[in-house]
Amino acid sequence: MPRIKTTKTVRFALWALRIYLLILLALIGIKFVRVFSGSQKQGRDAPSPPAKAIKTNQAPVETKP
């Protein structure tokens, strides 16, 4: 593969794009870990939601944790 000559501006732009890509990938990875760990935590600790909502004319009952 032949080498091409690049200007300092082009080299800077390419390095900036590399850094930008790494930051975006890190943010995606962090978000994935946070969502995945949150769903695991919720599954263990929280009670399961009701299967079906029923509409009634009664006032809602407050439950305490």
N, C-alpha and C positions, 0 to 999 in steps of 0.2 A: 504494500500500500504506500503510495507516494506521500511524502510529507508536504504540507502546504504552509506557506508563511502566513502568519496572522499578525495583526496589529495588536498593540497593547489593549486597545478598547475591546477588540473581539475576545481576547483572552480573559479580560475582566468580566465581560458579559457571560462567557461560558462558565467561569467559576461561580458567578452569581447565580446562574441557573442551577448548577450542581448543588449549591448550598440551599437554594429555595426548594429543590426537590427533596433533599434530605430532611428539611424542616417539615415539609408537608407529610412525608412518610412517617416521621416521628409523631406528628399530631394524629394521624390516622391510627397508628399503633396504640397510642395512649388512649384514644377514644374507644378502640376495640377492647382494650384491657378494662377500662372503667365500665363499659356496658356489660361485658362478660362477667366481671366480678360482681356487679350489681345484681345481675339476674341470678347468680348462684346464691347470693346472700338472701335475696327475696324468697327464693324457693325453699330455703331452710327455715327461716325465721318467721316469715309472715304467713298468716292463714290464707287459704285459697279463697278467691273471690266467689260470690254466689254464681251458680250456673245460669240462672235466669232472673231477670228483674221483674218483679210483680208490682203493678200499679194498684194502689189502694187509695181510699179516701182518708185513711188514718194519718195522723202526724208521724213523722219518722221517729224511730226509737234511737236514742243516743247510746252507743256502747262505749265503755271505757276500756282502754288497753290493759 
